[in-house]
Amino acid sequence: MHGLPLWSGDGDGIRRSVKLPSFRDAVAAIVSIADVAEEMDHHPDVDLRWRTLHLTLVSHSAGGVSELDLELARRIDALLPADPAEGSS
């Protein structure tokens, strides 16, 4: 997906799930993502289930995925592990 192999989806939204070592690690990841999101003034939908984060990016005002979503996805990828087993709950 647009040079973002850890993300799936389509023009209506892109998604990534990642399992972190602990609940605290997952919460810390959310804080790091929040810092980037605030800097970009673009905010993902975040769902935390124990130690697994489910992230969704879409520009509602643009009616789908925009370049801003793709840039935020790249920045989130730089913060999170690229574990091939991620996505399992």
PDB file of N, CA, C and O in Angstrom:
ATOM      1  N   MET A   1       0.834  -1.187   0.000  1.00  0.00           N
ATOM      2  CA  MET A   1       0.000   0.000   0.000  1.00  0.00           C
ATOM      3  C   MET A   1       0.877   1.248   0.000  1.00  0.00           C
ATOM      4  O   MET A   1       1.444   1.595   1.036  1.00  0.00           O
ATOM      5  N   HIS A   2       0.998   1.914  -1.110  1.00  0.00           N
ATOM      6  CA  HIS A   2       1.686   3.206  -1.240  1.00  0.00           C
ATOM      7  C   HIS A   2       3.053   3.221  -0.557  1.00  0.00           C
ATOM      8  O   HIS A   2       3.420   4.212   0.074  1.00  0.00           O
ATOM      9  N   GLY A   3       3.804   2.132  -0.679  1.00  0.00           N
ATOM     10  CA  GLY A   3       5.104   2.066  -0.016  1.00  0.00           C
ATOM     11  C   GLY A   3       5.002   1.875   1.485  1.00  0.00           C
ATOM     12  O   GLY A   3       5.960   2.135   2.214  1.00  0.00           O
ATOM     13  N   LEU A   4       3.855   1.425   1.949  1.00  0.00           N
ATOM     14  CA  LEU A   4       3.612   1.207   3.380  1.00  0.00           C
ATOM     15  C   LEU A   4       3.184  -0.248   3.582  1.00  0.00           C
ATOM     16  O   LEU A   4       1.998  -0.520   3.766  1.00  0.00           O
ATOM     17  N   PRO A   5       4.134  -1.183   3.551  1.00  0.00           N
ATOM     18  CA  PRO A   5       3.785  -2.606   3.580  1.00  0.00           C
ATOM     19  C   PRO A   5       3.120  -3.079   4.873  1.00  0.00           C
ATOM     20  O   PRO A   5       2.498  -4.142   4.882  1.00  0.00           O
ATOM     21  N   LEU A   6       3.233  -2.330   5.949  1.00  0.00           N
ATOM     22  CA  LEU A   6       2.636  -2.741   7.214  1.00  0.00           C
ATOM     23  C   LEU A   6       1.182  -2.286   7.352  1.00  0.00           C
ATOM     24  O   LEU A   6       0.509  -2.612   8.331  1.00  0.00           O
ATOM     25  N   TRP A   7       0.711  -1.534   6.364  1.00  0.00           N
ATOM     26  CA  TRP A   7      -0.641  -0.982   6.379  1.00  0.00           C
ATOM     27  C   TRP A   7      -1.495  -1.704   5.339  1.00  0.00           C
ATOM     28  O   TRP A   7      -0.988  -2.166   4.317  1.00  0.00           O
ATOM     29  N   SER A   8      -2.793  -1.794   5.614  1.00  0.00           N
ATOM     30  CA  SER A   8      -3.731  -2.353   4.645  1.00  0.00           C
ATOM     31  C   SER A   8      -4.900  -1.390   4.524  1.00  0.00           C
ATOM     32  O   SER A   8      -5.059  -0.479   5.336  1.00  0.00           O
ATOM     33  N   GLY A   9      -5.699  -1.601   3.516  1.00  0.00           N
ATOM     34  CA  GLY A   9      -6.874  -0.770   3.348  1.00  0.00           C
ATOM     35  C   GLY A   9      -7.035  -0.342   1.916  1.00  0.00           C
ATOM     36  O   GLY A   9      -6.529  -0.976   0.990  1.00  0.00           O
ATOM     37  N   ASP A  10      -7.751   0.750   1.756  1.00  0.00           N
ATOM     38  CA  ASP A  10      -8.053   1.264   0.431  1.00  0.00           C
ATOM     39  C   ASP A  10      -8.208   2.775   0.527  1.00  0.00           C
ATOM     40  O   ASP A  10      -7.776   3.385   1.505  1.00  0.00           O
ATOM     41  N   GLY A  11      -8.813   3.370  -0.466  1.00  0.00           N
ATOM     42  CA  GLY A  11      -8.980   4.824  -0.488  1.00  0.00           C
ATOM     43  C   GLY A  11      -9.884   5.363   0.596  1.00  0.00           C
ATOM     44  O   GLY A  11      -9.912   6.569   0.842  1.00  0.00           O
ATOM     45  N   ASP A  12     -10.634   4.468   1.259  1.00  0.00           N
ATOM     46  CA  ASP A  12     -11.539   4.897   2.326  1.00  0.00           C
ATOM     47  C   ASP A  12     -10.882   4.914   3.699  1.00  0.00           C
ATOM     48  O   ASP A  12     -11.458   5.438   4.652  1.00  0.00           O
ATOM     49  N   GLY A  13      -9.676   4.344   3.813  1.00  0.00           N
ATOM     50  CA  GLY A  13      -8.975   4.316   5.091  1.00  0.00           C
ATOM     51  C   GLY A  13      -7.876   3.275   5.066  1.00  0.00           C
ATOM     52  O   GLY A  13      -7.988   2.252   4.390  1.00  0.00           O
ATOM     53  N   ILE A  14      -6.816   3.540   5.806  1.00  0.00           N
ATOM     54  CA  ILE A  14      -5.733   2.570   5.933  1.00  0.00           C
ATOM     55  C   ILE A  14      -5.592   2.180   7.392  1.00  0.00           C
ATOM     56  O   ILE A  14      -5.838   2.978   8.297  1.00  0.00           O
ATOM     57  N   ARG A  15      -5.184   0.914   7.602  1.00  0.00           N
ATOM     58  CA  ARG A  15      -5.142   0.365   8.950  1.00  0.00           C
ATOM     59  C   ARG A  15      -3.848  -0.394   9.206  1.00  0.00           C
ATOM     60  O   ARG A  15      -3.256  -0.992   8.308  1.00  0.00           O
ATOM     61  N   ARG A  16      -3.436  -0.344  10.466  1.00  0.00           N
ATOM     62  CA  ARG A  16      -2.297  -1.133  10.917  1.00  0.00           C
ATOM     63  C   ARG A  16      -2.565  -1.566  12.349  1.00  0.00           C
ATOM     64  O   ARG A  16      -3.083  -0.792  13.154  1.00  0.00           O
ATOM     65  N   SER A  17      -2.211  -2.802  12.661  1.00  0.00           N
ATOM     66  CA  SER A  17      -2.264  -3.300  14.037  1.00  0.00           C
ATOM     67  C   SER A  17      -0.857  -3.701  14.430  1.00  0.00           C
ATOM     68  O   SER A  17      -0.077  -4.184  13.609  1.00  0.00           O
ATOM     69  N   VAL A  18      -0.548  -3.494  15.694  1.00  0.00           N
ATOM     70  CA  VAL A  18       0.765  -3.878  16.201  1.00  0.00           C
ATOM     71  C   VAL A  18       0.621  -4.356  17.640  1.00  0.00           C
ATOM     72  O   VAL A  18      -0.031  -3.714  18.463  1.00  0.00           O
ATOM     73  N   LYS A  19       1.242  -5.495  17.924  1.00  0.00           N
ATOM     74  CA  LYS A  19       1.251  -6.036  19.289  1.00  0.00           C
ATOM     75  C   LYS A  19       2.566  -5.623  19.931  1.00  0.00           C
ATOM     76  O   LYS A  19       3.639  -5.871  19.381  1.00  0.00           O
ATOM     77  N   LEU A  20       2.479  -4.995  21.091  1.00  0.00           N
ATOM     78  CA  LEU A  20       3.650  -4.544  21.825  1.00  0.00           C
ATOM     79  C   LEU A  20       3.897  -5.466  23.011  1.00  0.00           C
ATOM     80  O   LEU A  20       3.015  -6.239  23.385  1.00  0.00           O
ATOM     81  N   PRO A  21       5.079  -5.395  23.607  1.00  0.00           N
ATOM     82  CA  PRO A  21       5.434  -6.336  24.683  1.00  0.00           C
ATOM     83  C   PRO A  21       4.536  -6.271  25.917  1.00  0.00           C
ATOM     84  O   PRO A  21       4.341  -7.278  26.597  1.00  0.00           O
ATOM     85  N   SER A  22       3.990  -5.088  26.207  1.00  0.00           N
ATOM     86  CA  SER A  22       3.180  -4.942  27.414  1.00  0.00           C
ATOM     87  C   SER A  22       2.146  -3.839  27.211  1.00  0.00           C
ATOM     88  O   SER A  22       2.216  -3.063  26.258  1.00  0.00           O
ATOM     89  N   PHE A  23       1.186  -3.790  28.133  1.00  0.00           N
ATOM     90  CA  PHE A  23       0.185  -2.723  28.115  1.00  0.00           C
ATOM     91  C   PHE A  23       0.859  -1.359  28.231  1.00  0.00           C
ATOM     92  O   PHE A  23       0.499  -0.426  27.514  1.00  0.00           O
ATOM     93  N   ARG A  24       1.839  -1.239  29.137  1.00  0.00           N
ATOM     94  CA  ARG A  24       2.550   0.039  29.300  1.00  0.00           C
ATOM     95  C   ARG A  24       3.266   0.455  28.014  1.00  0.00           C
ATOM     96  O   ARG A  24       3.276   1.636  27.665  1.00  0.00           O
ATOM     97  N   ASP A  25       3.863  -0.508  27.308  1.00  0.00           N
ATOM     98  CA  ASP A  25       4.515  -0.202  26.032  1.00  0.00           C
ATOM     99  C   ASP A  25       3.496   0.304  25.013  1.00  0.00           C
ATOM    100  O   ASP A  25       3.776   1.224  24.245  1.00  0.00           O
ATOM    101  N   ALA A  26       2.313  -0.307  25.015  1.00  0.00           N
ATOM    102  CA  ALA A  26       1.264   0.128  24.086  1.00  0.00           C
ATOM    103  C   ALA A  26       0.813   1.549  24.407  1.00  0.00           C
ATOM    104  O   ALA A  26       0.623   2.363  23.504  1.00  0.00           O
ATOM    105  N   VAL A  27       0.643   1.841  25.684  1.00  0.00           N
ATOM    106  CA  VAL A  27       0.242   3.191  26.094  1.00  0.00           C
ATOM    107  C   VAL A  27       1.344   4.200  25.741  1.00  0.00           C
ATOM    108  O   VAL A  27       1.047   5.299  25.274  1.00  0.00           O
ATOM    109  N   ALA A  28       2.599   3.835  25.960  1.00  0.00           N
ATOM    110  CA  ALA A  28       3.716   4.727  25.603  1.00  0.00           C
ATOM    111  C   ALA A  28       3.741   4.973  24.101  1.00  0.00           C
ATOM    112  O   ALA A  28       4.046   6.082  23.661  1.00  0.00           O
ATOM    113  N   ALA A  29       3.423   3.952  23.307  1.00  0.00           N
ATOM    114  CA  ALA A  29       3.369   4.130  21.858  1.00  0.00           C
ATOM    115  C   ALA A  29       2.273   5.117  21.479  1.00  0.00           C
ATOM    116  O   ALA A  29       2.458   5.937  20.580  1.00  0.00           O
ATOM    117  N   ILE A  30       1.140   5.043  22.158  1.00  0.00           N
ATOM    118  CA  ILE A  30       0.050   5.993  21.889  1.00  0.00           C
ATOM    119  C   ILE A  30       0.507   7.412  22.184  1.00  0.00           C
ATOM    120  O   ILE A  30       0.206   8.328  21.419  1.00  0.00           O
ATOM    121  N   VAL A  31       1.228   7.607  23.279  1.00  0.00           N
ATOM    122  CA  VAL A  31       1.723   8.940  23.623  1.00  0.00           C
ATOM    123  C   VAL A  31       2.669   9.450  22.531  1.00  0.00           C
ATOM    124  O   VAL A  31       2.589  10.613  22.137  1.00  0.00           O
ATOM    125  N   SER A  32       3.556   8.593  22.046  1.00  0.00           N
ATOM    126  CA  SER A  32       4.474   8.993  20.975  1.00  0.00           C
ATOM    127  C   SER A  32       3.713   9.336  19.695  1.00  0.00           C
ATOM    128  O   SER A  32       4.028  10.315  19.018  1.00  0.00           O
ATOM    129  N   ILE A  33       2.713   8.521  19.373  1.00  0.00           N
ATOM    130  CA  ILE A  33       1.893   8.798  18.190  1.00  0.00           C
ATOM    131  C   ILE A  33       1.136  10.110  18.377  1.00  0.00           C
ATOM    132  O   ILE A  33       1.003  10.890  17.434  1.00  0.00           O
ATOM    133  N   ALA A  34       0.639  10.355  19.587  1.00  0.00           N
ATOM    134  CA  ALA A  34      -0.091  11.590  19.866  1.00  0.00           C
ATOM    135  C   ALA A  34       0.790  12.814  19.655  1.00  0.00           C
ATOM    136  O   ALA A  34       0.323  13.834  19.147  1.00  0.00           O
ATOM    137  N   ASP A  35       2.059  12.724  20.039  1.00  0.00           N
ATOM    138  CA  ASP A  35       2.979  13.848  19.840  1.00  0.00           C
ATOM    139  C   ASP A  35       3.122  14.175  18.355  1.00  0.00           C
ATOM    140  O   ASP A  35       3.074  15.342  17.966  1.00  0.00           O
ATOM    141  N   VAL A  36       3.297  13.146  17.528  1.00  0.00           N
ATOM    142  CA  VAL A  36       3.423  13.346  16.080  1.00  0.00           C
ATOM    143  C   VAL A  36       2.104  13.864  15.506  1.00  0.00           C
ATOM    144  O   VAL A  36       2.100  14.778  14.682  1.00  0.00           O
ATOM    145  N   ALA A  37       0.994  13.283  15.939  1.00  0.00           N
ATOM    146  CA  ALA A  37      -0.317  13.704  15.434  1.00  0.00           C
ATOM    147  C   ALA A  37      -0.592  15.168  15.756  1.00  0.00           C
ATOM    148  O   ALA A  37      -1.108  15.902  14.913  1.00  0.00           O
ATOM    149  N   GLU A  38      -0.254  15.592  16.955  1.00  0.00           N
ATOM    150  CA  GLU A  38      -0.445  16.995  17.321  1.00  0.00           C
ATOM    151  C   GLU A  38       0.441  17.908  16.473  1.00  0.00           C
ATOM    152  O   GLU A  38       0.001  18.961  16.011  1.00  0.00           O
ATOM    153  N   GLU A  39       1.684  17.493  16.276  1.00  0.00           N
ATOM    154  CA  GLU A  39       2.611  18.280  15.453  1.00  0.00           C
ATOM    155  C   GLU A  39       2.064  18.442  14.030  1.00  0.00           C
ATOM    156  O   GLU A  39       2.180  19.512  13.433  1.00  0.00           O
ATOM    157  N   MET A  40       1.471  17.380  13.498  1.00  0.00           N
ATOM    158  CA  MET A  40       0.933  17.410  12.134  1.00  0.00           C
ATOM    159  C   MET A  40      -0.494  17.961  12.079  1.00  0.00           C
ATOM    160  O   MET A  40      -1.002  18.248  10.995  1.00  0.00           O
ATOM    161  N   ASP A  41      -1.143  18.112  13.235  1.00  0.00           N
ATOM    162  CA  ASP A  41      -2.555  18.490  13.325  1.00  0.00           C
ATOM    163  C   ASP A  41      -3.412  17.528  12.490  1.00  0.00           C
ATOM    164  O   ASP A  41      -4.297  17.936  11.739  1.00  0.00           O
ATOM    165  N   HIS A  42      -3.108  16.231  12.655  1.00  0.00           N
ATOM    166  CA  HIS A  42      -3.832  15.171  11.953  1.00  0.00           C
ATOM    167  C   HIS A  42      -3.842  13.962  12.877  1.00  0.00           C
ATOM    168  O   HIS A  42      -2.784  13.507  13.311  1.00  0.00           O
ATOM    169  N   HIS A  43      -5.014  13.442  13.182  1.00  0.00           N
ATOM    170  CA  HIS A  43      -5.140  12.508  14.290  1.00  0.00           C
ATOM    171  C   HIS A  43      -5.727  11.174  13.848  1.00  0.00           C
ATOM    172  O   HIS A  43      -6.774  11.136  13.201  1.00  0.00           O
ATOM    173  N   PRO A  44      -5.050  10.075  14.198  1.00  0.00           N
ATOM    174  CA  PRO A  44      -5.541   8.743  13.842  1.00  0.00           C
ATOM    175  C   PRO A  44      -6.645   8.287  14.794  1.00  0.00           C
ATOM    176  O   PRO A  44      -6.779   8.799  15.906  1.00  0.00           O
ATOM    177  N   ASP A  45      -7.423   7.325  14.339  1.00  0.00           N
ATOM    178  CA  ASP A  45      -8.308   6.602  15.243  1.00  0.00           C
ATOM    179  C   ASP A  45      -7.444   5.518  15.885  1.00  0.00           C
ATOM    180  O   ASP A  45      -6.757   4.772  15.187  1.00  0.00           O
ATOM    181  N   VAL A  46      -7.481   5.434  17.207  1.00  0.00           N
ATOM    182  CA  VAL A  46      -6.647   4.482  17.949  1.00  0.00           C
ATOM    183  C   VAL A  46      -7.548   3.625  18.823  1.00  0.00           C
ATOM    184  O   VAL A  46      -8.377   4.139  19.574  1.00  0.00           O
ATOM    185  N   ASP A  47      -7.378   2.327  18.716  1.00  0.00           N
ATOM    186  CA  ASP A  47      -8.101   1.372  19.547  1.00  0.00           C
ATOM    187  C   ASP A  47      -7.045   0.521  20.254  1.00  0.00           C
ATOM    188  O   ASP A  47      -6.242  -0.142  19.596  1.00  0.00           O
ATOM    189  N   LEU A  48      -7.041   0.535  21.568  1.00  0.00           N
ATOM    190  CA  LEU A  48      -6.087  -0.242  22.367  1.00  0.00           C
ATOM    191  C   LEU A  48      -6.809  -1.420  22.996  1.00  0.00           C
ATOM    192  O   LEU A  48      -7.788  -1.251  23.723  1.00  0.00           O
ATOM    193  N   ARG A  49      -6.315  -2.606  22.709  1.00  0.00           N
ATOM    194  CA  ARG A  49      -6.834  -3.840  23.298  1.00  0.00           C
ATOM    195  C   ARG A  49      -5.680  -4.538  23.987  1.00  0.00           C
ATOM    196  O   ARG A  49      -4.883  -5.208  23.330  1.00  0.00           O
ATOM    197  N   TRP A  50      -5.579  -4.396  25.279  1.00  0.00           N
ATOM    198  CA  TRP A  50      -4.505  -4.896  26.129  1.00  0.00           C
ATOM    199  C   TRP A  50      -3.184  -4.374  25.621  1.00  0.00           C
ATOM    200  O   TRP A  50      -2.821  -3.248  25.962  1.00  0.00           O
ATOM    201  N   ARG A  51      -2.445  -5.117  24.829  1.00  0.00           N
ATOM    202  CA  ARG A  51      -1.153  -4.631  24.358  1.00  0.00           C
ATOM    203  C   ARG A  51      -1.109  -4.517  22.835  1.00  0.00           C
ATOM    204  O   ARG A  51      -0.037  -4.373  22.248  1.00  0.00           O
ATOM    205  N   THR A  52      -2.282  -4.581  22.203  1.00  0.00           N
ATOM    206  CA  THR A  52      -2.360  -4.464  20.752  1.00  0.00           C
ATOM    207  C   THR A  52      -3.030  -3.155  20.370  1.00  0.00           C
ATOM    208  O   THR A  52      -4.134  -2.850  20.820  1.00  0.00           O
ATOM    209  N   LEU A  53      -2.349  -2.392  19.538  1.00  0.00           N
ATOM    210  CA  LEU A  53      -2.894  -1.143  18.993  1.00  0.00           C
ATOM    211  C   LEU A  53      -3.479  -1.421  17.625  1.00  0.00           C
ATOM    212  O   LEU A  53      -2.882  -2.130  16.815  1.00  0.00           O
ATOM    213  N   HIS A  54      -4.650  -0.859  17.371  1.00  0.00           N
ATOM    214  CA  HIS A  54      -5.258  -0.885  16.051  1.00  0.00           C
ATOM    215  C   HIS A  54      -5.396   0.577  15.635  1.00  0.00           C
ATOM    216  O   HIS A  54      -6.073   1.362  16.299  1.00  0.00           O
ATOM    217  N   LEU A  55      -4.753   0.927  14.539  1.00  0.00           N
ATOM    218  CA  LEU A  55      -4.720   2.316  14.071  1.00  0.00           C
ATOM    219  C   LEU A  55      -5.447   2.425  12.734  1.00  0.00           C
ATOM    220  O   LEU A  55      -5.305   1.558  11.872  1.00  0.00           O
ATOM    221  N   THR A  56      -6.218   3.482  12.566  1.00  0.00           N
ATOM    222  CA  THR A  56      -6.890   3.760  11.300  1.00  0.00           C
ATOM    223  C   THR A  56      -6.630   5.211  10.941  1.00  0.00           C
ATOM    224  O   THR A  56      -6.758   6.108  11.774  1.00  0.00           O
ATOM    225  N   LEU A  57      -6.261   5.427   9.677  1.00  0.00           N
ATOM    226  CA  LEU A  57      -6.025   6.779   9.176  1.00  0.00           C
ATOM    227  C   LEU A  57      -6.967   7.057   8.012  1.00  0.00           C
ATOM    228  O   LEU A  57      -7.092   6.249   7.092  1.00  0.00           O
ATOM    229  N   VAL A  58      -7.615   8.189   8.064  1.00  0.00           N
ATOM    230  CA  VAL A  58      -8.484   8.655   6.979  1.00  0.00           C
ATOM    231  C   VAL A  58      -8.684  10.150   7.171  1.00  0.00           C
ATOM    232  O   VAL A  58      -8.797  10.629   8.300  1.00  0.00           O
ATOM    233  N   SER A  59      -8.728  10.879   6.075  1.00  0.00           N
ATOM    234  CA  SER A  59      -9.017  12.314   6.135  1.00  0.00           C
ATOM    235  C   SER A  59     -10.501  12.484   5.838  1.00  0.00           C
ATOM    236  O   SER A  59     -10.906  12.536   4.677  1.00  0.00           O
ATOM    237  N   HIS A  60     -11.302  12.570   6.885  1.00  0.00           N
ATOM    238  CA  HIS A  60     -12.751  12.669   6.706  1.00  0.00           C
ATOM    239  C   HIS A  60     -13.117  13.875   5.857  1.00  0.00           C
ATOM    240  O   HIS A  60     -14.036  13.803   5.041  1.00  0.00           O
ATOM    241  N   SER A  61     -12.407  14.984   6.041  1.00  0.00           N
ATOM    242  CA  SER A  61     -12.709  16.197   5.282  1.00  0.00           C
ATOM    243  C   SER A  61     -12.394  16.035   3.796  1.00  0.00           C
ATOM    244  O   SER A  61     -12.958  16.745   2.963  1.00  0.00           O
ATOM    245  N   ALA A  62     -11.495  15.102   3.458  1.00  0.00           N
ATOM    246  CA  ALA A  62     -11.139  14.855   2.059  1.00  0.00           C
ATOM    247  C   ALA A  62     -11.939  13.692   1.479  1.00  0.00           C
ATOM    248  O   ALA A  62     -11.833  13.395   0.289  1.00  0.00           O
ATOM    249  N   GLY A  63     -12.734  13.039   2.312  1.00  0.00           N
ATOM    250  CA  GLY A  63     -13.542  11.926   1.838  1.00  0.00           C
ATOM    251  C   GLY A  63     -12.769  10.643   1.607  1.00  0.00           C
ATOM    252  O   GLY A  63     -13.222   9.775   0.861  1.00  0.00           O
ATOM    253  N   GLY A  64     -11.609  10.508   2.233  1.00  0.00           N
ATOM    254  CA  GLY A  64     -10.815   9.295   2.076  1.00  0.00           C
ATOM    255  C   GLY A  64      -9.380   9.531   2.490  1.00  0.00           C
ATOM    256  O   GLY A  64      -9.080  10.457   3.244  1.00  0.00           O
ATOM    257  N   VAL A  65      -8.493   8.683   1.988  1.00  0.00           N
ATOM    258  CA  VAL A  65      -7.073   8.762   2.328  1.00  0.00           C
ATOM    259  C   VAL A  65      -6.417   9.888   1.542  1.00  0.00           C
ATOM    260  O   VAL A  65      -6.590  10.004   0.329  1.00  0.00           O
ATOM    261  N   SER A  66      -5.663  10.713   2.256  1.00  0.00           N
ATOM    262  CA  SER A  66      -4.941  11.827   1.624  1.00  0.00           C
ATOM    263  C   SER A  66      -3.442  11.640   1.833  1.00  0.00           C
ATOM    264  O   SER A  66      -3.012  10.726   2.536  1.00  0.00           O
ATOM    265  N   GLU A  67      -2.670  12.498   1.228  1.00  0.00           N
ATOM    266  CA  GLU A  67      -1.215  12.473   1.413  1.00  0.00           C
ATOM    267  C   GLU A  67      -0.860  12.673   2.885  1.00  0.00           C
ATOM    268  O   GLU A  67       0.142  12.136   3.357  1.00  0.00           O
ATOM    269  N   LEU A  68      -1.663  13.432   3.607  1.00  0.00           N
ATOM    270  CA  LEU A  68      -1.433  13.640   5.037  1.00  0.00           C
ATOM    271  C   LEU A  68      -1.521  12.306   5.799  1.00  0.00           C
ATOM    272  O   LEU A  68      -0.737  12.060   6.715  1.00  0.00           O
ATOM    273  N   ASP A  69      -2.469  11.460   5.419  1.00  0.00           N
ATOM    274  CA  ASP A  69      -2.577  10.136   6.052  1.00  0.00           C
ATOM    275  C   ASP A  69      -1.342   9.299   5.761  1.00  0.00           C
ATOM    276  O   ASP A  69      -0.823   8.622   6.648  1.00  0.00           O
ATOM    277  N   LEU A  70      -0.875   9.344   4.532  1.00  0.00           N
ATOM    278  CA  LEU A  70       0.297   8.558   4.153  1.00  0.00           C
ATOM    279  C   LEU A  70       1.539   9.033   4.893  1.00  0.00           C
ATOM    280  O   LEU A  70       2.359   8.221   5.323  1.00  0.00           O
ATOM    281  N   GLU A  71       1.677  10.341   5.042  1.00  0.00           N
ATOM    282  CA  GLU A  71       2.823  10.873   5.787  1.00  0.00           C
ATOM    283  C   GLU A  71       2.733  10.491   7.262  1.00  0.00           C
ATOM    284  O   GLU A  71       3.740  10.125   7.868  1.00  0.00           O
ATOM    285  N   LEU A  72       1.542  10.572   7.842  1.00  0.00           N
ATOM    286  CA  LEU A  72       1.384  10.169   9.240  1.00  0.00           C
ATOM    287  C   LEU A  72       1.687   8.677   9.391  1.00  0.00           C
ATOM    288  O   LEU A  72       2.317   8.277  10.370  1.00  0.00           O
ATOM    289  N   ALA A  73       1.257   7.861   8.455  1.00  0.00           N
ATOM    290  CA  ALA A  73       1.558   6.424   8.505  1.00  0.00           C
ATOM    291  C   ALA A  73       3.069   6.191   8.485  1.00  0.00           C
ATOM    292  O   ALA A  73       3.574   5.357   9.237  1.00  0.00           O
ATOM    293  N   ARG A  74       3.785   6.909   7.641  1.00  0.00           N
ATOM    294  CA  ARG A  74       5.250   6.773   7.595  1.00  0.00           C
ATOM    295  C   ARG A  74       5.876   7.166   8.930  1.00  0.00           C
ATOM    296  O   ARG A  74       6.801   6.511   9.411  1.00  0.00           O
ATOM    297  N   ARG A  75       5.365   8.234   9.515  1.00  0.00           N
ATOM    298  CA  ARG A  75       5.913   8.686  10.799  1.00  0.00           C
ATOM    299  C   ARG A  75       5.571   7.713  11.930  1.00  0.00           C
ATOM    300  O   ARG A  75       6.382   7.498  12.831  1.00  0.00           O
ATOM    301  N   ILE A  76       4.382   7.132  11.885  1.00  0.00           N
ATOM    302  CA  ILE A  76       4.016   6.121  12.881  1.00  0.00           C
ATOM    303  C   ILE A  76       4.905   4.898  12.712  1.00  0.00           C
ATOM    304  O   ILE A  76       5.363   4.328  13.702  1.00  0.00           O
ATOM    305  N   ASP A  77       5.156   4.487  11.470  1.00  0.00           N
ATOM    306  CA  ASP A  77       6.029   3.330  11.230  1.00  0.00           C
ATOM    307  C   ASP A  77       7.410   3.535  11.844  1.00  0.00           C
ATOM    308  O   ASP A  77       8.029   2.579  12.311  1.00  0.00           O
ATOM    309  N   ALA A  78       7.893   4.763  11.849  1.00  0.00           N
ATOM    310  CA  ALA A  78       9.209   5.053  12.425  1.00  0.00           C
ATOM    311  C   ALA A  78       9.199   4.896  13.950  1.00  0.00           C
ATOM    312  O   ALA A  78      10.255   4.740  14.563  1.00  0.00           O
ATOM    313  N   LEU A  79       8.021   4.937  14.558  1.00  0.00           N
ATOM    314  CA  LEU A  79       7.899   4.837  16.017  1.00  0.00           C
ATOM    315  C   LEU A  79       7.649   3.421  16.510  1.00  0.00           C
ATOM    316  O   LEU A  79       7.970   3.102  17.655  1.00  0.00           O
ATOM    317  N   LEU A  80       7.086   2.573  15.671  1.00  0.00           N
ATOM    318  CA  LEU A  80       6.641   1.248  16.088  1.00  0.00           C
ATOM    319  C   LEU A  80       7.522   0.153  15.540  1.00  0.00           C
ATOM    320  O   LEU A  80       8.160   0.326  14.502  1.00  0.00           O
ATOM    321  N   PRO A  81       7.564  -0.982  16.232  1.00  0.00           N
ATOM    322  CA  PRO A  81       8.351  -2.114  15.729  1.00  0.00           C
ATOM    323  C   PRO A  81       7.728  -2.680  14.457  1.00  0.00           C
ATOM    324  O   PRO A  81       6.514  -2.618  14.262  1.00  0.00           O
ATOM    325  N   ALA A  82       8.570  -3.227  13.608  1.00  0.00           N
ATOM    326  CA  ALA A  82       8.102  -3.858  12.363  1.00  0.00           C
ATOM    327  C   ALA A  82       8.160  -5.371  12.534  1.00  0.00           C
ATOM    328  O   ALA A  82       8.805  -6.068  11.751  1.00  0.00           O
ATOM    329  N   ASP A  83       7.491  -5.864  13.550  1.00  0.00           N
ATOM    330  CA  ASP A  83       7.467  -7.288  13.869  1.00  0.00           C
ATOM    331  C   ASP A  83       6.587  -8.021  12.859  1.00  0.00           C
ATOM    332  O   ASP A  83       5.422  -7.664  12.690  1.00  0.00           O
ATOM    333  N   PRO A  84       7.124  -9.041  12.186  1.00  0.00           N
ATOM    334  CA  PRO A  84       6.315  -9.757  11.212  1.00  0.00           C
ATOM    335  C   PRO A  84       5.110 -10.459  11.820  1.00  0.00           C
ATOM    336  O   PRO A  84       4.172 -10.805  11.102  1.00  0.00           O
ATOM    337  N   ALA A  85       5.120 -10.676  13.137  1.00  0.00           N
ATOM    338  CA  ALA A  85       3.998 -11.334  13.806  1.00  0.00           C
ATOM    339  C   ALA A  85       2.950 -10.332  14.262  1.00  0.00           C
ATOM    340  O   ALA A  85       1.926 -10.727  14.820  1.00  0.00           O
ATOM    341  N   GLU A  86       3.184  -9.033  14.034  1.00  0.00           N
ATOM    342  CA  GLU A  86       2.227  -8.052  14.515  1.00  0.00           C
ATOM    343  C   GLU A  86       0.893  -8.223  13.809  1.00  0.00           C
ATOM    344  O   GLU A  86       0.800  -8.807  12.730  1.00  0.00           O
ATOM    345  N   GLY A  87      -0.119  -7.699  14.448  1.00  0.00           N
ATOM    346  CA  GLY A  87      -1.439  -7.799  13.898  1.00  0.00           C
ATOM    347  C   GLY A  87      -2.245  -8.907  14.553  1.00  0.00           C
ATOM    348  O   GLY A  87      -3.471  -8.933  14.445  1.00  0.00           O
ATOM    349  N   SER A  88      -1.573  -9.812  15.223  1.00  0.00           N
ATOM    350  CA  SER A  88      -2.314 -10.842  15.938  1.00  0.00           C
ATOM    351  C   SER A  88      -2.731 -10.288  17.292  1.00  0.00           C
ATOM    352  O   SER A  88      -2.005  -9.489  17.884  1.00  0.00           O
ATOM    353  N   SER A  89      -3.860 -10.691  17.776  1.00  0.00           N
ATOM    354  CA  SER A  89      -4.359 -10.168  19.046  1.00  0.00           C
ATOM    355  C   SER A  89      -4.206 -11.158  20.169  1.00  0.00           C
ATOM    356  O   SER A  89      -4.580 -10.866  21.304  1.00  0.00           O
TER     357      SER A  89
END
